[in-house]
Amino acid sequence: MNKAELVEAMASDAGLSKADAKKALDAFINTTTKALKKDDRVALVGFGSFSVSTRAARKGRNPQTGKEIDIKAKKVVKFKAGADLQGKVK
């Protein structure tokens, strides 16, 4: 499902116009992004939680040449599914 299909499904389920559903989805994405930039955790009970963790610097290999390379440390976004979501997907 892409963003347009998600907006359409949200509008249908909530009885909203597509424009209002798109605004709501965009607001959710923007708010979640801002929180994650501040290293906050966003938890939606039953659905799951978004968090940021730091991946340490490490050594890797160039698959074409086999030469060792340095991979820098970086922050990554993690999502952990909640119990309700996990149960419904099975």
Sequence and secondary structure as in RCSB ss.txt:
>XXXX:A:sequence
MNKAELVEAMASDAGLSKADAKKALDAFINTTTKALKKDDRVALVGFGSFSVSTRAARKGRNPQTGKEIDIKAKK
VVKFKAGADLQGKVK
>XXXX:A:secstr
  HHHHHHHHHHHHT  HHHHHHHHHHHHHHHHHHHHTT  EEETTTEEEEEEEE  EEEE TTT  EEEE  EE
EEEEEE HHHHHHH 
